[in-house]
Amino acid sequence: MKNTYLTGYMPLLSILLFSLSFSIYGEGQIISFFKWIGLYKGMREIMSAGEIKVSLLVMIALFMFMLLSALKLIAQTIHELALLFFSKDVEGESLKKVRSGSLIFFTGGTLSIFCAFSVWALVIVFFVTAFGYFVFYLYKVSAGLSVMGLVGIILYEVLSWALFLLVVIYSGFRLYQGLLASLPI
């Protein structure tokens, strides 16, 4: 079957799987933290342990779903801008070729379920999956690119993500410094 829309649901399933994996890990860590600071016992007077676990799981999964969806939107925009700037393809055939790469993220999301015991395992699976998709993406679009176009796409993608990451890290540090400066110590 050669339908271009066959894998249209895979990004949603991938995001759900990664969200579930990160939320399973996060739920365990937050419950451990609540026990450590003595908050868990008070919560148990209001809710059962199962209710606490499910509530935390849903809230963390919702947060992760929003975060991963935003990252997917940013990645899609960066990919398409890179193709706009560097590709000779004006018909959009490159995008059709890349669409089946969602299976890479689906496989990574499925694998992440088994790695929910360790944040490092989850991060490694996520980044290996993203890198695998990037290599697949470059392989599929390389037919419509010159050598300089391929180098341009790689540089554009790497610099875009590096700039995005630096802005987030800088903003986080500035917020942290502002928070520390406002404390009456």
Disulfide bonds with the S-S distance in Angstrom:
none
